[in-house]
Amino acid sequence: MYNIIFSDRDGTVNRDENYFLGASVNWKSQVEFLPGVVEGIRVINQIPDSYFFILTNQSGVSLEGGDFDNLTFERMKEVNDFILKRLRKKRLKIENYFACPFVDSDYVDKARKKGRVVNSSYVYDGHPDLKPNFGMVEKALKSLGVSKDKCNVFMIGDRVSDIEMILNYGGVGILVESDKTFELGDREKVLKLSGDVYIAKDFLDAANYIRNYVSR
């Protein structure tokens, strides 16, 4: 069996202070890996037949006005490439990333209440790549040329949508709490889900849990 490990980006791999990473002109200085991430990816890389991907919703691309005009689709790609390059410089193996810039009508309503403007071309209810849908998971497996029945799949993330996505696909969800998790009450939401879920202390604990899981 292949062991395919996915991770969220903001708030899971790198610190998220509501940056909308890429919107600021000094966005590179805002990239800071969270405790346990480098060590955790190293553990994941040592798991037999393992592949590691980053899957990220990037709703900031859909926003317009002010600094959000800097966060284009091209900038989103630049940010993701920069993060992967930084991790790979630490001799870590990351297969690739997949990112979804689309948002749904619910996001639009919340954004408008905050006085934000959403580009209608990025509004797509039910987009297959928008978590908790699992289109990005399917893209990752397709890029490897492997089928679902030949894989154990795991997702590390700080949001309920991360965990729902992988449970919807039949995998294992691992919550690593961030400030956003607490702010939105996502721990309580995750605990109500049906499926294989683990609450980790940090990214390294999540990686060790996966290593132990596949060695059972």
Secondary structure as GFF3:
##gff-version 3
##sequence-region A 1 216
A	DSSP	beta_strand	2	7	.	.	.	ID=ss1
A	DSSP	three_ten_helix	27	30	.	.	.	ID=ss2
A	DSSP	alpha_helix	37	46	.	.	.	ID=ss3
A	DSSP	beta_strand	50	57	.	.	.	ID=ss4
A	DSSP	three_ten_helix	59	62	.	.	.	ID=ss5
A	DSSP	beta_strand	63	64	.	.	.	ID=ss6
A	DSSP	three_ten_helix	66	70	.	.	.	ID=ss7
A	DSSP	alpha_helix	73	88	.	.	.	ID=ss8
A	DSSP	beta_strand	96	100	.	.	.	ID=ss9
A	DSSP	alpha_helix	105	113	.	.	.	ID=ss10
A	DSSP	beta_strand	117	118	.	.	.	ID=ss11
A	DSSP	three_ten_helix	120	122	.	.	.	ID=ss12
A	DSSP	alpha_helix	135	144	.	.	.	ID=ss13
A	DSSP	three_ten_helix	148	150	.	.	.	ID=ss14
A	DSSP	beta_strand	151	157	.	.	.	ID=ss15
A	DSSP	alpha_helix	160	168	.	.	.	ID=ss16
A	DSSP	beta_strand	172	176	.	.	.	ID=ss17
A	DSSP	alpha_helix	179	184	.	.	.	ID=ss18
A	DSSP	alpha_helix	186	191	.	.	.	ID=ss19
A	DSSP	beta_strand	196	200	.	.	.	ID=ss20
A	DSSP	alpha_helix	203	214	.	.	.	ID=ss21
###
